[in-house]
């Protein structure tokens, strides 16, 4: 796990308001989550996590592709660990 995200508490990290979470789906059901602060920025990812994204409650747009999907956030949110290898994206209030 590589995380360069600001901590928002235990097992919780801030995501930028226009972050993109790219989810690569493996044949065995596993997922690789790669977080970019902004889809238009030309810089390395802020985080890479092996685990499953189980829910996104923040405002977002979802785009499906051949190897997974992209969650394009439309508001500030947090990435929250939910048990072993499970993550959710929650709106930051």
N, C-alpha and C positions, 0 to 999 in steps of 0.2 A: 504494500500500500504506500503510495506516495501522495502526501497531502501538503499543499502549500496554501491552504485556505485558512482564514482567520478563525480562531476558536470562538464558539458561542456558548461554551459550557462543556460539560462532560458528554462525549460522544455526539457533539453537535458543532457544525461549522457553517459560517456565513457563505452564501453564494451571491455573486454580483446580480444586480437586477436584470441584466440581459445575458446571463450565463447560458451556455449550451451544455447539456449533459448528453453525451453520446453513449449509447448502450449497445455494445456488441454482444450478440447472443451466440453462445457455443452450442454445438450439437448435444452435449450432455446436460443442457438446461442451465448451465452457469452463465454468468454475465460479467463483462468488464465495463465499468463505468469510467468514462473519461470526461473531466470537467474543464471547460474553457470559460474564462471570464466573459468573453464576448465572441460571437461567431465571426465578426469582421476583423478582430485583432489578429495580427500575424505574430503570435508568440506561443511558447510551449504551453501545454495544459497545466492547470493549477492543481489537478488531482487525478490519480488513477487508482481505482479501487476494484478488487475482485469481490463481487457480491451481487445480490439481486436488488434491483430497484422495484419495490413492491407497490409504491403509491406516490402520486404527485398531487398535492392539494393546492399548490400555488398556481396562479394564473399562468398558462403556458400554451404553446402550440406544439403538436406532436407530428413528426414527419417519419413515416416508415420507409425503410430501405431494404436492400437485399440481405444485409448482414445484421440488421437490428433496427434501431430507431433513434431519433434525436428529440430531446425535450428542450424546446427553446423557451426559457423563462421570460415572463413579461412583468415581473415584479421581484422585489427583494425576497429572498427565501433562505432557508437553512437546509443543509443536508444532515439528516439525523440517523444515527445507527439504531436499529431496532433488533436487538439480539445478534446472534452470530451471522455475519454475512448478509444481512438484510438492511436495506436503507429506504428512507422516505424523503421526499422533498416537501417541506412545509412552508407555507407563507409566513413571513416574518411580521409579527404584529407590533 
